[in-house]
């Protein structure tokens, strides 16, 4: 019992300490850190990071178009908020009964980050020994750096990743009710959650083709229908709150999918806007290699989801493509676990901790929505 409690305490430390260290220069209102200029708005900079304020609007108004128009002055059509799925705003609203909404948002993000880290440890423990699992869990707490960023600001991504990880973990262990419930959590948080259901269907079909006796039984996996059911529930929710069952599809340019792959290299695209894109090639390279290694390891369940998400991001035309690929990142840890546990990587990891931190500070300092009046958000 004490050993288990100690493990949870360590996972909590992995969750909180990196985030607190990211918050600290902003909280202390430093003029700069390591030569990087920082805004002197305190924690306002953290709370104002995209897309946190948009989720706050949804939480305060529950997507009511009249309330949105009366209380908030963002130059956005009211339909735009339908792109921000309801579970994260509903949780913010629940915590908002006790503290102001911006800090409620940060608390929900921290709790979600803990759950994501916890289920990552549970999943990775099925592939490596206990000591290695804790090391990889620490690495996952800060890498990719984009993951550290989204779990240090108001963001639905940690809740989404937690739902994905928990669902896949339970699916692998043939606990289908838990897999379905957590898959529903993911889908009720972000629209790509529906890819879980598609991945499970592909995994089942692959098992049939390979005549795998250990494949998931069709008679037992019906709880996975909770995943598409949750997507329908989101649309029903929008029908009630916004008067439009298909409000998500009327929310404007939010899907960022093109008809041709690799459209991200179109520098004139609205959500790209630059030709400095060489690192995108490395994202594609690592993603492709990771999916291949999962297939080679015969980890069909993980390979199906990671592979499906990888195919999707090839068609995403958005500068922040790594954020779209974050839900697959934990499974790449499984794919490359043998490499990540080598001495060479551990030495390199210590070195890159500094640039991870500096990049996080720089990104957060600049990724801020302009808000002149905070009163409606509190």
C-alpha positions in Angstrom: 0.0 0.0 0.0 2.8 2.4 1.0 4.7 1.5 -2.2 1.6 2.2 -4.3 1.0 5.5 -2.5 4.6 6.5 -3.1 4.2 5.8 -6.8 1.1 8.0 -7.0 3.0 10.7 -5.1 5.8 10.6 -7.6 3.4 10.8 -10.5 1.8 13.8 -8.9 5.2 15.4 -8.6 5.9 14.7 -12.3 2.6 16.5 -13.0 3.0 19.5 -10.8 6.7 20.4 -10.6 7.3 21.1 -14.3 4.1 23.1 -14.5 4.9 25.2 -11.4 8.4 25.8 -12.8 6.8 27.1 -16.0 4.4 29.3 -14.1 7.1 30.8 -11.7 8.7 33.5 -14.0 5.2 34.7 -14.9 3.9 34.6 -11.3 6.9 36.5 -10.1 6.5 39.0 -13.0 10.1 38.7 -14.3 11.0 41.2 -17.0 12.9 38.4 -18.7 14.4 34.9 -18.2 17.6 33.7 -19.8 17.3 36.7 -22.1 13.7 35.9 -23.1 11.4 39.0 -22.6 8.3 38.1 -20.6 5.1 40.0 -20.2 4.5 41.4 -16.7 0.9 40.4 -16.4 1.4 37.7 -13.8 -0.8 34.6 -14.1 -3.0 36.5 -16.5 -0.5 35.4 -19.3 -1.1 31.8 -18.4 -4.9 32.1 -18.3 -5.1 34.1 -21.5 -3.2 31.5 -23.6 -5.1 30.1 -26.6 -7.6 28.5 -26.4 -8.3 28.9 -22.7 -10.4 32.1 -22.9 -12.6 30.5 -25.5 -13.4 27.6 -23.2 -14.1 30.1 -20.5 -16.7 31.7 -22.7 -18.3 28.4 -23.3 -18.3 27.6 -19.6 -19.8 30.9 -18.6 -22.5 30.9 -21.2 -23.1 27.2 -21.9 -22.9 28.1 -25.6 -25.9 30.5 -25.4 -25.6 32.8 -28.4 -27.3 35.7 -26.8 -25.1 35.6 -23.7 -22.0 35.2 -25.8 -22.9 38.3 -27.8 -23.9 40.4 -24.8 -20.9 39.5 -22.5 -17.9 38.9 -24.7 -16.3 41.0 -27.4 -14.1 38.6 -29.3 -14.4 39.2 -33.0 -15.7 35.7 -33.6 -19.1 34.4 -34.8 -21.0 32.7 -32.0 -21.0 29.4 -34.0 -17.2 29.3 -33.6 -17.5 28.1 -30.0 -19.1 24.8 -31.1 -15.6 23.8 -32.2 -14.7 23.6 -28.5 -16.5 20.5 -27.2 -18.5 20.7 -24.0 -16.8 18.4 -21.4 -13.9 20.7 -20.5 -16.2 23.8 -20.2 -18.7 21.8 -18.1 -16.0 20.8 -15.7 -14.8 24.4 -15.5 -18.3 25.4 -14.6 -18.5 22.8 -11.9 -15.3 24.0 -10.2 -16.4 27.6 -10.9 -19.0 27.3 -8.1 -16.1 27.4 -5.6 -13.4 29.6 -7.2 -13.3 32.0 -10.1 -13.5 30.5 -13.6 -9.9 31.2 -14.8 -8.4 29.3 -11.8 -11.1 26.7 -12.1 -9.9 26.1 -15.6 -6.3 25.7 -14.4 -7.3 23.2 -11.7 -9.2 21.1 -14.2 -6.2 21.2 -16.5 -3.9 20.1 -13.6 -6.2 17.2 -12.6 -6.5 16.1 -16.2 -2.7 16.2 -16.5 -2.3 14.0 -13.5 -4.8 11.5 -14.9 -3.0 11.5 -18.3 0.4 10.9 -16.5 -1.1 8.2 -14.3 -2.6 6.2 -17.2 0.6 6.7 -19.2 2.5 5.0 -16.3 -0.1 2.2 -16.2 0.2 1.6 -20.0 4.0 1.9 -20.2 4.4 -0.5 -17.3 3.0 -3.3 -19.5 6.1 -3.0 -21.7 9.0 -2.2 -19.4 10.0 -2.8 -15.8 8.9 -0.6 -12.9 12.0 1.5 -12.7 12.1 2.1 -16.4 8.4 2.9 -16.4 8.9 5.7 -13.9 11.7 7.2 -15.9 9.7 7.2 -19.1 6.8 8.7 -17.2 9.0 11.5 -16.1 10.2 12.0 -19.7 6.5 12.0 -20.8 5.8 14.8 -18.3 7.9 17.2 -20.3 8.3 15.7 -23.8 7.2 16.8 -26.3 7.6 20.3 -25.2 4.3 21.1 -26.7 2.7 18.7 -24.3 4.3 20.5 -21.3 2.9 23.8 -22.7 -0.7 22.6 -23.1 -0.8 21.1 -19.6 0.6 24.4 -18.2 -2.2 26.6 -19.5 -5.9 26.3 -19.7 -6.3 23.5 -22.2 -8.7 20.6 -23.0 -5.8 18.6 -24.4 -4.7 16.9 -21.1 -8.3 15.7 -20.5 -8.4 14.5 -24.1 -5.1 12.6 -23.8 -6.1 11.2 -20.4 -9.3 9.8 -22.0 -7.4 8.3 -25.0 -4.7 6.7 -22.7 -7.3 5.3 -20.2 -9.5 4.0 -23.0 -6.6 2.2 -24.8 -5.2 0.9 -21.5 -8.6 -0.7 -20.6 -9.2 -1.9 -24.2 -5.8 -3.8 -24.2 -6.9 -5.4 -20.9 -10.3 -6.3 -22.3 -12.2 -4.1 -19.9 -14.6 -2.8 -22.4 -17.0 -0.8 -20.2 -14.1 1.2 -18.9 -12.7 1.6 -22.4 -16.0 2.8 -23.7 -16.5 5.2 -20.8 -13.1 6.8 -21.2 -13.4 6.8 -24.9 -16.6 8.7 -24.4 -14.8 11.2 -22.2 -12.2 11.7 -24.9 -14.9 12.2 -27.6 -17.0 14.5 -25.4 -13.8 16.6 -25.0 -12.5 16.8 -28.6 -13.9 15.6 -31.9 -10.9 13.4 -32.9 -11.9 11.1 -30.0 -14.1 9.4 -32.5 -11.0 8.0 -34.1 -10.7 5.7 -31.1 -13.8 3.8 -32.2 -12.5 3.6 -35.8 -9.1 2.3 -34.5 -10.8 -0.3 -32.3 -12.9 -1.5 -35.3 -9.7 -1.7 -37.4 -7.9 -3.6 -34.7 -10.8 -6.1 -34.4 -10.8 -6.7 -38.2 -7.1 -7.2 -38.3 -7.5 -9.8 -35.6 -10.1 -11.6 -37.6 -7.9 -11.5 -40.7 -4.9 -12.9 -38.8 -7.2 -15.4 -37.1 -5.9 -14.2 -33.7 -7.5 -16.3 -31.0 -6.7 -13.5 -28.5 -8.6 -11.0 -30.5 -11.4 -9.0 -28.8 -14.7 -10.9 -28.7 -17.5 -9.1 -30.7 -20.0 -10.2 -28.1 -18.2 -8.3 -25.4 -17.1 -5.1 -27.1 -20.5 -3.5 -27.4 -19.8 -1.0 -24.6 -17.4 0.7 -27.1 -20.6 2.0 -28.8 -20.5 4.6 -26.0 -17.8 6.4 -28.1 -20.0 7.2 -31.1 -23.0 7.7 -28.8 -21.1 10.4 -27.0 -20.5 12.2 -30.3 -24.2 12.2 -31.0 -24.8 13.4 -27.5 -22.5 16.4 -28.2 -24.6 17.3 -31.2 -27.8 16.9 -29.2 -26.3 19.2 -26.6 -25.6 21.8 -29.3 -29.2 21.4 -30.6 -30.4 22.3 -27.1 -27.9 25.1 -26.4 -27.3 26.6 -29.8 -30.4 25.4 -31.7 -28.3 23.6 -34.3 -27.6 19.9 -34.2 -24.8 20.3 -36.7 -23.3 23.4 -35.1 -19.8 21.9 -35.0 -19.8 21.7 -38.8 -21.0 25.3 -39.0 -18.2 26.7 -36.7 -16.0 27.9 -39.5 -12.4 27.1 -40.3 -11.6 24.8 -37.4 -11.0 21.4 -38.9 -8.0 22.4 -41.0 -8.1 19.3 -43.2 -7.1 19.5 -46.9 -8.0 17.3 -49.8 -4.3 16.7 -50.5 -1.7 15.6 -48.0 1.2 17.8 -46.9 -0.7 21.0 -47.5 1.0 22.4 -44.4 3.9 23.3 -46.8 1.6 25.8 -48.5 3.0 28.8 -46.7 0.1 30.9 -47.9 -2.5 28.8 -46.1 -4.3 30.9 -43.4 -3.2 28.7 -40.4 0.4 28.2 -41.7 1.7 31.7 -42.7 5.4 30.8 -42.8 7.9 28.8 -44.9 10.1 28.0 -41.9 8.7 24.4 -41.6 11.6 22.0 -41.7 10.8 20.6 -38.2 7.5 19.4 -39.6 9.4 16.8 -41.7 10.9 15.4 -38.4 7.4 15.1 -36.9 6.3 13.1 -40.0 9.5 11.0 -39.8 9.3 10.2 -36.1 5.5 9.5 -36.5 6.0 7.1 -39.5 8.9 5.3 -37.8 6.9 5.0 -34.6 3.9 3.5 -36.2 6.1 1.1 -38.1 7.8 0.0 -34.9 4.4 -0.6 -33.2 3.4 -2.8 -36.2 6.7 -4.6 -36.0 6.1 -5.2 -32.3 2.6 -6.6 -33.1 1.0 -4.0 -30.9 -2.1 -3.8 -33.1 -4.3 -1.8 -30.8 -1.7 1.0 -30.3 -0.6 0.9 -34.0 -4.2 1.3 -35.2 -4.8 4.5 -33.3 -1.4 6.0 -33.7 -1.4 5.1 -37.4 -4.9 6.5 -38.0 -3.9 9.8 -36.3 -0.7 9.9 -38.3 -2.6 9.6 -41.5 -5.0 12.4 -40.4 -2.2 14.8 -39.6 -0.7 14.3 -43.1 -3.8 16.2 -44.3 -3.8 18.9 -41.5 -2.8 22.3 -42.8 -1.9 24.0 -39.5 1.4 25.4 -38.2 0.8 23.7 -34.9 0.5 20.2 -36.3 2.3 18.7 -33.4 -0.7 19.6 -31.1 -2.9 17.5 -33.4 -0.5 14.6 -33.0 -0.1 14.8 -29.2 -2.6 12.0 -28.5 -0.3 9.6 -30.4 2.8 10.7 -28.6 2.4 8.3 -25.6 2.3 5.4 -28.0 5.5 6.4 -29.6 7.1 6.0 -26.2 6.1 2.4 -26.4 7.5 2.2 -29.9 10.8 3.7 -29.0 11.1 2.5 -25.4 14.3 0.5 -26.2 15.9 3.7 -27.5 14.6 5.9 -24.7 16.1 3.7 -22.0 19.6 3.8 -23.4 22.3 5.7 -21.6 22.8 7.9 -24.7 19.2 9.2 -24.6 19.3 9.8 -20.8 22.4 12.0 -21.3 20.8 13.8 -24.2 17.5 14.2 -22.2 19.3 16.0 -19.4 20.7 18.5 -21.9 17.4 19.2 -23.7 15.6 19.9 -20.4 16.9 23.4 -20.6 15.7 24.2 -24.2 12.3 22.5 -23.4 11.9 24.9 -20.5 13.0 28.0 -22.5 10.8 27.1 -25.5 7.8 26.7 -23.1 8.4 30.1 -21.6 8.8 31.8 -25.0 5.8 30.1 -26.5 3.4 30.8 -23.6 4.6 34.5 -23.5 3.6 35.0 -27.1 0.5 32.7 -27.5 -1.8 35.1 -25.6 -5.3 36.3 -26.5 -5.7 40.1 -26.1 -8.2 40.7 -23.3 -8.8 44.2 -21.9 -11.7 43.4 -19.5 -11.5 40.2 -17.4 -14.7 40.9 -15.5 -17.0 38.7 -17.7 -14.5 35.7 -17.3 -14.5 35.7 -13.5 
